[in-house]
Amino acid sequence: MIDATRPDGLDSSGTGPLSTSLSAGKATQAVLNTHDQRRIFLVDDEVTIVVTLGEILRRHGFDVSCFTDPIKALEAIHANPPDLLIADVVMPEMSGIDLAIVIRETWPECTVLLFSGQFATSRLLEGAKDRGHNFEVLAKPVHPTEILERVVNLLGLDSPGQPPTSA
């Protein structure tokens, strides 16, 4: 349950999910009504990052659910699985790599994009690779243009908010 009185948009426990009903521009709203939205789960223990990236992705026509707790993301995924998981690698409750592995084992069609600003990431990625999982990783800080380009490419879209073209 979203607590509208909290300035960070988190629920009363402070762990998410964040509100997905932030206002979008008229042009983006028109795009949203013309095609099936791609669902994205955004998971990072830093509130500022999930709020900022979530808003950027929403303004480009994506249906984004933001979480600061990877366990809450796992609980929510059963109701409405995402097309794309974007997760920080290093989080206190569960690493983004472990989250991605669990999600991909249950929903293999879910694409994964990880990002991190910590050195420990390479060791964690090697461990995942040894278990047969290879994930794309962006280094923090991530420029909004770069993350949008990666999301568009990973989802097979022509541009944000547009469905893929038929070949």
Secondary structure, DSSP 8 states (H G I E B T S, - for coil): -B-TTSTT--BTTSS----S-----HHHHHHHTTS---EEEEE-S-HHHHHHHHHHHHHTT-EEEEES-HHHHHHHHTTS--SEEEEES--SSS-HHHHHHHHHHH-TT-EEEEEE-STTHHHHHHHHHHTT---EEEESS--HHHHHHHHHHHTT-SSTT------
